[in-house]
Amino acid sequence: MRFEANHDILLSDSLIPDIFLSDIMPDLPSDAVKVYLYCIFLSKYAKEARTEDLAAKLGMTCDTVNAALAFLERQELIIRTPQMISVVDLKEREIAKLYRKKTTSEPQAAVARTALNVRRNQCLDSINKMFFQGLMSPSWYTAIDNWFEQYRFDEDVMVSLFKYCYDNNALNVRYIEKVGATWSSRGITSHWELERYMELSEKTSEVGRHIAKSLRLGRKLTAYEERYLETWLRDYGFDQDVIELALEKTTGKTNPNFKYLHGILSGWHKDGLKTKEQVLAAIEAAAGSQRDKKDGNAKVARRDNFMQRAYDDAFFDMLNNSFDKGKGENNG
């Protein structure tokens, strides 16, 4: 015999996993959320429905429904075949991610792993309480574990990563991964290295705003321009005063840009100049050399720029006769 429970739709419920509400729904477009929830409803009753039926029921176009279904499939929330749409069991999926096969290990490795796990557990507990009010879902634990392995962050940096994203109202996996990858590419693994990077980032932003204003860009700096700034500040060791001297060199130039500034600053760096005083001294020395060269050329021109006259013996005889005549008149 077969047992069946009949419930009026008015008295029935559709169960939605909390992990969907906490981790997945915030990143879904609204149309995809509507289609997903209706798919759960239809799956519960094993109903059949065409794309046109979903579009009519949800007040969408068929193209919008198809786009939403394609998006849900890419997010691995549903599985589509020509004849069927299956809703993925999110709980089972997350349990599969969390499962780790047990293996034997040496006692020393086990002890080291235990000490590491203590620190990691404290880190996870702090993140859970600070940013999730104690309701962090299992998928976050998996993601954090992967980031520890991928980025080699210590526990302080991991907490700082979450705080940075939380302060920027972007506490989602994709944004955290992007910021984490950026920090990792800068060689950050410890809190001390992160502090240095943050100080450089703040200084870069400040100098960048000043340069954008001086060059009248009327926009934020591009990533390409920010890399120039990082080179001047981090690799060359220049401060804002030296960069200001380079900006003065752009006066009168048509459409000066970062490439032009980079040429000036690279030249100073190549010459071993570090401070404003050293740069000013080099500029003055170069100007003095130019003045000396100009004055020398002018003197040579005044001394040599005339025709030499040729004199014959008759000219000198005339001079002698004039001299003797004048001498006789004086004696008389």
LINKAGI-V281833 format. One record per helix or strand of 3 or more residues. SS is the DSSP state (h for helix, s for strand). FROM is the first residue (numbers start at 0). TO is the last residue. If there is no record, write none. Layout:
# LINKAGI-V281833
ss->[SS | SS]
from->[FROM | FROM]
to->[TO | TO]
This chain:
# LINKAGI-V281833
ss->[h | h | h | h | s | s | h | h | h | h | h | h | h | h | h | h | h]
from->[17 | 29 | 50 | 61 | 77 | 84 | 89 | 106 | 137 | 154 | 172 | 190 | 222 | 239 | 257 | 275 | 312]
to->[26 | 43 | 57 | 73 | 79 | 86 | 97 | 131 | 150 | 166 | 184 | 213 | 234 | 247 | 269 | 303 | 330]
